[in-house]
Amino acid sequence: MDDTTRTELEAAAFRRLRQHLMQDRPDVQNIDLMNLAGFCRNCLSRWYEEAATERGIPMSKAEAREVFYGMPYDDWRAQNQTEAGPEKQAAFEKAFEENVTSKT
């Protein structure tokens, strides 16, 4: 497989993942994703921002989140995010430390 085709397939898979998380399963909470998989929608938007920066494209965290979420992040949160209990928050702190903080 040539590099162009591989990149196109990877981009298509990313778009499908985004659709799944944003349209098909907006009920799945970011905290649950982070606790189970070590990443969430915010991580995906951060990786998008980092990729833009690597290519010399200026992009803020808020802009990257709006691209990924398809709306301002606070709007998406108001529509889809629920309050997490203490157990989930504690698990999130651990997952965030292991998967985000230790990687930066």
Phi, psi and omega in degrees: 000135180280162184298322180296315179296317178301314179298319179296320179292319177297318178296320178295319178295320177297315179299322179290322175298315179300314179300317181299314182286326186267325186251313184284323185224054177294346179288339178286120186282145177304320182297324177291319176300312181297316182294325182268323188246347180082012174205162178214187179301322179296323176298315179299319178291326177293319178296324176297313178299315179298319178297319178297314181300318178300334180262010178077018179261113180292132180205130177274166176302315180296320179294318179296318178296320179294323176299311184290314184282342180078010180190168175303141184304317180298326177294315180298316179301315181298326182278329193233337188269137177251165180286136179263141178284172183302322180296315179295321180295320178294317178296323178297315180304316179294312181297319180296316179299315183289325190253341182241299185300317182288346181268343183265000000 
